[in-house]
Amino acid sequence: MRIAVINPNTTTSMTARITAAARRVASPDTEIVGRQPSLGPDAIEGPFDGALSVPGLLKEIVSAEAEGVDAHIIACFDDTGLDAVRAIATKPVIGIGEASFHAVSLVAHSFCVVTTLSRSAPLIEDNILRYGFSQRCRRVFATDIPVLDLEKPENGAGERISAFIRQGIEIGAEGVALGCAGMTEFAQDLQRAHGIPVVDGVTAAVGLAETLVRCRLSTSKTGVWAQPTRRSVLEKF
């Protein structure tokens, strides 16, 4: 089985960290193929960056399908471009935000989300409502740590995330979804520190993608995710 894990931004170091995290949890017979677009924003921090990243993301999906992958993972917690990707892909597609909400809801009755910047929080809240998890999510917290600063030890990102998890626990959260692919390396330490499930969307998405492939399930092509009639427009990008 081959799974494409696509970082929609253009930061190579972040792609490497995401790919490594996915490989750590993948089954022995699963090959993880890390990818990123050549053009687009170096980080996705809100709707503007998200919109800029979609053309490059779509081209990576087309290339990955041509290489014969069995599933795709979009490694951005906003689930950037998820509907568009599901429309053009013939293989199953998992967004790490949606994967996180499903995973944490299986191990915690209520949860909170800890993400990066404040302007990303409304996008995540909208997704939570759309996916049907609004009654389970206590709150979306924003640490106001820029995405690319997560990998800088001097910024104390782990401690700041931990402080918001404590706030979540105080208002009744029994689990946590980490709201950025760049937070993947903090998950296990935070889970040990707080004694509640802490879900990293990258690793959750790998398990879900493997399950869909083994169950021989893919995206419905009836309705909203039907193949677009003008996909040739991608050649212009």
Disulfide bonds with the S-S distance in Angstrom:
none
